[in-house]
């Protein structure tokens, strides 16, 4: 392995250490701000270290085809130490600011949705409900007035057609007498009553 390759690998491992520290602080701050359950933190820790190991190996493989040397661990350790000594506080503050900014944006969007969409829809629904109730009451009122106005006209029409309906009623009564409708209906009803009584006695 050439000196240039060793230098490049050392630099990549130092960058990997910086990245590992940043990701560790980031997920710790997020889990604290979002109040994850305590039982899930060990699971997150294990997942973090597995992901960090895979990322480190992938970077190592890209830099020197995966050859592990002592300076590889030294580079990762230097990167982690430098991160926690110089950059940890800044990254934590940045992550917290991003979380606050995200929450503020979400609250703003929800507020806009409430003002521009939800409240207008609710207001329109209430207005339509009031208008529907008013129209129903008004329609009933108008219908009553129309019926009151038409009642004399209806009485007049009935009085005028009464001479015409009397012969029709007389003719219908005569037809019923000829066909013995009443007697037939009486017989059918008596038969039904007798059958019901027999069935009930059994």
Rosetta constraint file for C-alpha pairs under 8 A:
AtomPair CA 1 CA 5 HARMONIC 6.40 0.50
AtomPair CA 1 CA 6 HARMONIC 6.89 0.50
AtomPair CA 2 CA 6 HARMONIC 6.36 0.50
AtomPair CA 3 CA 7 HARMONIC 6.12 0.50
AtomPair CA 4 CA 8 HARMONIC 6.06 0.50
AtomPair CA 5 CA 9 HARMONIC 6.00 0.50
AtomPair CA 5 CA 63 HARMONIC 7.42 0.50
AtomPair CA 5 CA 64 HARMONIC 6.73 0.50
AtomPair CA 6 CA 10 HARMONIC 6.09 0.50
AtomPair CA 6 CA 64 HARMONIC 7.92 0.50
AtomPair CA 7 CA 11 HARMONIC 6.19 0.50
AtomPair CA 8 CA 12 HARMONIC 6.18 0.50
AtomPair CA 8 CA 63 HARMONIC 7.00 0.50
AtomPair CA 9 CA 13 HARMONIC 6.14 0.50
AtomPair CA 9 CA 60 HARMONIC 6.94 0.50
AtomPair CA 9 CA 63 HARMONIC 5.54 0.50
AtomPair CA 9 CA 64 HARMONIC 6.56 0.50
AtomPair CA 9 CA 72 HARMONIC 7.14 0.50
AtomPair CA 10 CA 14 HARMONIC 6.20 0.50
AtomPair CA 10 CA 71 HARMONIC 6.46 0.50
AtomPair CA 10 CA 72 HARMONIC 6.07 0.50
AtomPair CA 10 CA 74 HARMONIC 7.94 0.50
AtomPair CA 10 CA 75 HARMONIC 5.22 0.50
AtomPair CA 11 CA 15 HARMONIC 6.25 0.50
AtomPair CA 11 CA 75 HARMONIC 6.92 0.50
AtomPair CA 12 CA 16 HARMONIC 6.08 0.50
AtomPair CA 12 CA 59 HARMONIC 7.14 0.50
AtomPair CA 12 CA 60 HARMONIC 7.59 0.50
AtomPair CA 12 CA 63 HARMONIC 7.36 0.50
AtomPair CA 12 CA 75 HARMONIC 7.80 0.50
AtomPair CA 13 CA 17 HARMONIC 6.20 0.50
AtomPair CA 13 CA 56 HARMONIC 7.40 0.50
AtomPair CA 13 CA 59 HARMONIC 7.74 0.50
AtomPair CA 13 CA 60 HARMONIC 7.33 0.50
AtomPair CA 13 CA 72 HARMONIC 6.06 0.50
AtomPair CA 13 CA 73 HARMONIC 7.63 0.50
AtomPair CA 13 CA 75 HARMONIC 4.85 0.50
AtomPair CA 13 CA 76 HARMONIC 4.91 0.50
AtomPair CA 13 CA 79 HARMONIC 7.30 0.50
AtomPair CA 14 CA 18 HARMONIC 6.35 0.50
AtomPair CA 14 CA 75 HARMONIC 4.50 0.50
AtomPair CA 14 CA 76 HARMONIC 4.91 0.50
AtomPair CA 14 CA 77 HARMONIC 7.35 0.50
AtomPair CA 14 CA 78 HARMONIC 6.05 0.50
AtomPair CA 14 CA 79 HARMONIC 4.14 0.50
AtomPair CA 14 CA 80 HARMONIC 7.51 0.50
AtomPair CA 15 CA 19 HARMONIC 6.14 0.50
AtomPair CA 15 CA 76 HARMONIC 7.55 0.50
AtomPair CA 15 CA 79 HARMONIC 6.11 0.50
AtomPair CA 16 CA 20 HARMONIC 6.05 0.50
AtomPair CA 16 CA 56 HARMONIC 6.33 0.50
AtomPair CA 16 CA 59 HARMONIC 7.75 0.50
AtomPair CA 16 CA 76 HARMONIC 6.22 0.50
AtomPair CA 16 CA 79 HARMONIC 6.95 0.50
AtomPair CA 17 CA 21 HARMONIC 6.22 0.50
AtomPair CA 17 CA 75 HARMONIC 7.31 0.50
AtomPair CA 17 CA 76 HARMONIC 4.41 0.50
AtomPair CA 17 CA 77 HARMONIC 6.44 0.50
AtomPair CA 17 CA 78 HARMONIC 7.12 0.50
AtomPair CA 17 CA 79 HARMONIC 4.17 0.50
AtomPair CA 17 CA 80 HARMONIC 4.50 0.50
AtomPair CA 17 CA 83 HARMONIC 7.71 0.50
AtomPair CA 18 CA 22 HARMONIC 6.21 0.50
AtomPair CA 18 CA 76 HARMONIC 7.86 0.50
AtomPair CA 18 CA 79 HARMONIC 4.82 0.50
AtomPair CA 18 CA 80 HARMONIC 5.33 0.50
AtomPair CA 18 CA 82 HARMONIC 7.39 0.50
AtomPair CA 18 CA 83 HARMONIC 5.40 0.50
AtomPair CA 19 CA 23 HARMONIC 6.09 0.50
AtomPair CA 20 CA 24 HARMONIC 6.05 0.50
AtomPair CA 20 CA 52 HARMONIC 6.38 0.50
AtomPair CA 20 CA 80 HARMONIC 7.12 0.50
AtomPair CA 21 CA 25 HARMONIC 6.21 0.50
AtomPair CA 21 CA 80 HARMONIC 5.71 0.50
AtomPair CA 21 CA 83 HARMONIC 6.27 0.50
AtomPair CA 21 CA 84 HARMONIC 7.01 0.50
AtomPair CA 21 CA 88 HARMONIC 7.60 0.50
AtomPair CA 22 CA 26 HARMONIC 6.01 0.50
AtomPair CA 22 CA 83 HARMONIC 7.50 0.50
AtomPair CA 22 CA 88 HARMONIC 7.10 0.50
AtomPair CA 22 CA 91 HARMONIC 6.75 0.50
AtomPair CA 23 CA 27 HARMONIC 6.12 0.50
AtomPair CA 24 CA 28 HARMONIC 6.15 0.50
AtomPair CA 24 CA 48 HARMONIC 7.45 0.50
AtomPair CA 25 CA 29 HARMONIC 6.10 0.50
AtomPair CA 25 CA 88 HARMONIC 7.15 0.50
AtomPair CA 25 CA 91 HARMONIC 7.38 0.50
AtomPair CA 25 CA 92 HARMONIC 6.33 0.50
AtomPair CA 26 CA 30 HARMONIC 6.17 0.50
AtomPair CA 26 CA 91 HARMONIC 7.42 0.50
AtomPair CA 26 CA 92 HARMONIC 6.62 0.50
AtomPair CA 26 CA 95 HARMONIC 6.26 0.50
AtomPair CA 27 CA 31 HARMONIC 5.96 0.50
AtomPair CA 28 CA 32 HARMONIC 6.20 0.50
AtomPair CA 29 CA 33 HARMONIC 6.02 0.50
AtomPair CA 29 CA 92 HARMONIC 6.81 0.50
AtomPair CA 29 CA 95 HARMONIC 7.13 0.50
AtomPair CA 29 CA 96 HARMONIC 7.04 0.50
AtomPair CA 30 CA 34 HARMONIC 5.87 0.50
AtomPair CA 30 CA 95 HARMONIC 7.77 0.50
AtomPair CA 30 CA 96 HARMONIC 7.89 0.50
AtomPair CA 30 CA 99 HARMONIC 7.79 0.50
AtomPair CA 31 CA 35 HARMONIC 5.75 0.50
AtomPair CA 31 CA 36 HARMONIC 5.28 0.50
AtomPair CA 31 CA 41 HARMONIC 7.95 0.50
AtomPair CA 32 CA 36 HARMONIC 6.61 0.50
AtomPair CA 36 CA 40 HARMONIC 7.00 0.50
AtomPair CA 36 CA 41 HARMONIC 7.49 0.50
AtomPair CA 37 CA 41 HARMONIC 7.16 0.50
AtomPair CA 38 CA 42 HARMONIC 7.94 0.50
AtomPair CA 39 CA 43 HARMONIC 7.66 0.50
AtomPair CA 40 CA 44 HARMONIC 6.28 0.50
AtomPair CA 41 CA 45 HARMONIC 6.12 0.50
AtomPair CA 42 CA 46 HARMONIC 6.21 0.50
AtomPair CA 43 CA 47 HARMONIC 6.17 0.50
AtomPair CA 44 CA 48 HARMONIC 5.96 0.50
AtomPair CA 45 CA 49 HARMONIC 6.28 0.50
AtomPair CA 46 CA 50 HARMONIC 6.17 0.50
AtomPair CA 47 CA 51 HARMONIC 6.08 0.50
AtomPair CA 48 CA 52 HARMONIC 5.98 0.50
AtomPair CA 49 CA 53 HARMONIC 6.01 0.50
AtomPair CA 50 CA 54 HARMONIC 6.24 0.50
AtomPair CA 51 CA 55 HARMONIC 6.06 0.50
AtomPair CA 52 CA 56 HARMONIC 6.03 0.50
AtomPair CA 53 CA 57 HARMONIC 6.15 0.50
AtomPair CA 54 CA 58 HARMONIC 6.09 0.50
AtomPair CA 55 CA 59 HARMONIC 6.17 0.50
AtomPair CA 56 CA 60 HARMONIC 6.02 0.50
AtomPair CA 57 CA 61 HARMONIC 5.97 0.50
AtomPair CA 57 CA 66 HARMONIC 6.85 0.50
AtomPair CA 58 CA 62 HARMONIC 6.23 0.50
AtomPair CA 58 CA 66 HARMONIC 7.83 0.50
AtomPair CA 59 CA 63 HARMONIC 6.20 0.50
AtomPair CA 60 CA 64 HARMONIC 6.06 0.50
AtomPair CA 60 CA 65 HARMONIC 6.72 0.50
AtomPair CA 60 CA 66 HARMONIC 5.16 0.50
AtomPair CA 60 CA 67 HARMONIC 7.38 0.50
AtomPair CA 60 CA 68 HARMONIC 7.96 0.50
AtomPair CA 61 CA 65 HARMONIC 4.10 0.50
AtomPair CA 61 CA 66 HARMONIC 3.76 0.50
AtomPair CA 61 CA 67 HARMONIC 7.25 0.50
AtomPair CA 62 CA 66 HARMONIC 7.21 0.50
AtomPair CA 68 CA 72 HARMONIC 6.42 0.50
AtomPair CA 69 CA 73 HARMONIC 7.44 0.50
AtomPair CA 70 CA 74 HARMONIC 6.39 0.50
AtomPair CA 71 CA 75 HARMONIC 5.84 0.50
AtomPair CA 72 CA 76 HARMONIC 6.44 0.50
AtomPair CA 73 CA 77 HARMONIC 6.10 0.50
AtomPair CA 74 CA 78 HARMONIC 6.05 0.50
AtomPair CA 75 CA 79 HARMONIC 6.13 0.50
AtomPair CA 76 CA 80 HARMONIC 6.20 0.50
AtomPair CA 77 CA 81 HARMONIC 6.08 0.50
AtomPair CA 78 CA 82 HARMONIC 6.00 0.50
AtomPair CA 79 CA 83 HARMONIC 6.07 0.50
AtomPair CA 80 CA 84 HARMONIC 6.29 0.50
AtomPair CA 81 CA 85 HARMONIC 6.06 0.50
AtomPair CA 82 CA 86 HARMONIC 5.84 0.50
AtomPair CA 82 CA 87 HARMONIC 7.44 0.50
AtomPair CA 83 CA 87 HARMONIC 4.86 0.50
AtomPair CA 83 CA 88 HARMONIC 5.82 0.50
AtomPair CA 84 CA 88 HARMONIC 4.75 0.50
AtomPair CA 84 CA 89 HARMONIC 7.80 0.50
AtomPair CA 87 CA 91 HARMONIC 6.12 0.50
AtomPair CA 88 CA 92 HARMONIC 6.12 0.50
AtomPair CA 89 CA 93 HARMONIC 6.17 0.50
AtomPair CA 90 CA 94 HARMONIC 6.06 0.50
AtomPair CA 91 CA 95 HARMONIC 6.05 0.50
AtomPair CA 92 CA 96 HARMONIC 6.17 0.50
AtomPair CA 93 CA 97 HARMONIC 6.10 0.50
AtomPair CA 94 CA 98 HARMONIC 6.15 0.50
AtomPair CA 95 CA 99 HARMONIC 6.23 0.50
AtomPair CA 96 CA 100 HARMONIC 6.21 0.50
AtomPair CA 97 CA 101 HARMONIC 5.99 0.50
AtomPair CA 98 CA 102 HARMONIC 5.99 0.50
AtomPair CA 99 CA 103 HARMONIC 6.17 0.50
AtomPair CA 100 CA 104 HARMONIC 6.09 0.50
AtomPair CA 101 CA 105 HARMONIC 6.13 0.50
AtomPair CA 102 CA 106 HARMONIC 6.14 0.50
AtomPair CA 103 CA 107 HARMONIC 6.08 0.50
AtomPair CA 104 CA 108 HARMONIC 6.04 0.50
AtomPair CA 105 CA 109 HARMONIC 6.11 0.50
AtomPair CA 106 CA 110 HARMONIC 6.12 0.50
AtomPair CA 107 CA 111 HARMONIC 6.01 0.50
AtomPair CA 108 CA 112 HARMONIC 6.11 0.50
AtomPair CA 109 CA 113 HARMONIC 6.07 0.50
AtomPair CA 110 CA 114 HARMONIC 6.07 0.50
AtomPair CA 111 CA 115 HARMONIC 6.14 0.50
AtomPair CA 112 CA 116 HARMONIC 5.74 0.50
AtomPair CA 112 CA 117 HARMONIC 7.82 0.50
AtomPair CA 113 CA 117 HARMONIC 5.25 0.50
AtomPair CA 113 CA 118 HARMONIC 6.45 0.50
AtomPair CA 114 CA 118 HARMONIC 4.76 0.50
AtomPair CA 114 CA 119 HARMONIC 5.81 0.50
AtomPair CA 115 CA 119 HARMONIC 5.60 0.50
AtomPair CA 115 CA 120 HARMONIC 7.18 0.50
AtomPair CA 116 CA 120 HARMONIC 6.45 0.50
AtomPair CA 117 CA 121 HARMONIC 6.17 0.50
AtomPair CA 118 CA 122 HARMONIC 6.20 0.50
AtomPair CA 119 CA 123 HARMONIC 5.97 0.50
AtomPair CA 120 CA 124 HARMONIC 6.02 0.50
AtomPair CA 121 CA 125 HARMONIC 6.11 0.50
AtomPair CA 122 CA 126 HARMONIC 6.22 0.50
AtomPair CA 123 CA 127 HARMONIC 6.18 0.50
AtomPair CA 124 CA 128 HARMONIC 6.06 0.50
AtomPair CA 125 CA 129 HARMONIC 6.09 0.50
AtomPair CA 126 CA 130 HARMONIC 6.20 0.50
AtomPair CA 127 CA 131 HARMONIC 6.11 0.50
AtomPair CA 128 CA 132 HARMONIC 5.96 0.50
AtomPair CA 129 CA 133 HARMONIC 6.22 0.50
AtomPair CA 130 CA 134 HARMONIC 6.13 0.50
AtomPair CA 131 CA 135 HARMONIC 6.02 0.50
AtomPair CA 132 CA 136 HARMONIC 6.10 0.50
AtomPair CA 133 CA 137 HARMONIC 6.24 0.50
AtomPair CA 134 CA 138 HARMONIC 6.00 0.50
AtomPair CA 135 CA 139 HARMONIC 5.86 0.50
AtomPair CA 136 CA 140 HARMONIC 6.23 0.50
AtomPair CA 137 CA 141 HARMONIC 6.18 0.50
AtomPair CA 138 CA 142 HARMONIC 6.15 0.50
AtomPair CA 139 CA 143 HARMONIC 6.04 0.50
AtomPair CA 140 CA 144 HARMONIC 6.19 0.50
AtomPair CA 141 CA 145 HARMONIC 6.38 0.50
AtomPair CA 142 CA 146 HARMONIC 6.15 0.50
AtomPair CA 143 CA 147 HARMONIC 6.09 0.50
AtomPair CA 144 CA 148 HARMONIC 6.11 0.50
AtomPair CA 145 CA 149 HARMONIC 6.14 0.50
AtomPair CA 146 CA 150 HARMONIC 6.03 0.50
AtomPair CA 147 CA 151 HARMONIC 5.96 0.50
AtomPair CA 148 CA 152 HARMONIC 7.80 0.50
AtomPair CA 149 CA 153 HARMONIC 7.58 0.50
AtomPair CA 150 CA 154 HARMONIC 5.97 0.50
AtomPair CA 151 CA 155 HARMONIC 6.21 0.50
AtomPair CA 152 CA 156 HARMONIC 6.13 0.50
AtomPair CA 153 CA 157 HARMONIC 6.12 0.50
AtomPair CA 154 CA 158 HARMONIC 6.15 0.50
AtomPair CA 155 CA 159 HARMONIC 6.08 0.50
AtomPair CA 156 CA 160 HARMONIC 6.11 0.50
AtomPair CA 157 CA 161 HARMONIC 6.21 0.50
AtomPair CA 158 CA 162 HARMONIC 5.90 0.50
AtomPair CA 159 CA 163 HARMONIC 7.94 0.50
AtomPair CA 161 CA 165 HARMONIC 6.27 0.50
AtomPair CA 162 CA 166 HARMONIC 6.27 0.50
AtomPair CA 163 CA 167 HARMONIC 7.49 0.50
AtomPair CA 164 CA 168 HARMONIC 7.07 0.50
AtomPair CA 165 CA 169 HARMONIC 6.09 0.50
AtomPair CA 166 CA 170 HARMONIC 6.15 0.50
AtomPair CA 167 CA 171 HARMONIC 6.05 0.50
AtomPair CA 168 CA 172 HARMONIC 6.18 0.50
AtomPair CA 169 CA 173 HARMONIC 6.16 0.50
AtomPair CA 170 CA 174 HARMONIC 6.21 0.50
AtomPair CA 171 CA 175 HARMONIC 6.22 0.50
AtomPair CA 172 CA 176 HARMONIC 6.19 0.50
AtomPair CA 173 CA 177 HARMONIC 6.23 0.50
AtomPair CA 174 CA 178 HARMONIC 6.19 0.50
AtomPair CA 175 CA 179 HARMONIC 6.09 0.50
AtomPair CA 176 CA 180 HARMONIC 5.74 0.50
AtomPair CA 176 CA 181 HARMONIC 5.21 0.50
AtomPair CA 176 CA 182 HARMONIC 7.16 0.50
AtomPair CA 177 CA 181 HARMONIC 6.60 0.50
AtomPair CA 177 CA 182 HARMONIC 7.55 0.50
AtomPair CA 180 CA 184 HARMONIC 6.09 0.50
AtomPair CA 181 CA 185 HARMONIC 6.03 0.50
AtomPair CA 182 CA 186 HARMONIC 6.03 0.50
AtomPair CA 183 CA 187 HARMONIC 6.10 0.50
AtomPair CA 184 CA 188 HARMONIC 6.13 0.50
AtomPair CA 185 CA 189 HARMONIC 6.11 0.50
AtomPair CA 186 CA 190 HARMONIC 6.06 0.50
AtomPair CA 187 CA 191 HARMONIC 6.01 0.50
AtomPair CA 188 CA 192 HARMONIC 6.13 0.50
AtomPair CA 189 CA 193 HARMONIC 6.15 0.50
AtomPair CA 190 CA 194 HARMONIC 6.13 0.50
AtomPair CA 191 CA 195 HARMONIC 6.12 0.50
AtomPair CA 192 CA 196 HARMONIC 6.16 0.50
AtomPair CA 193 CA 197 HARMONIC 6.19 0.50
AtomPair CA 194 CA 198 HARMONIC 6.23 0.50
AtomPair CA 195 CA 199 HARMONIC 6.16 0.50
AtomPair CA 196 CA 200 HARMONIC 6.03 0.50
AtomPair CA 197 CA 201 HARMONIC 6.09 0.50
AtomPair CA 198 CA 202 HARMONIC 6.40 0.50
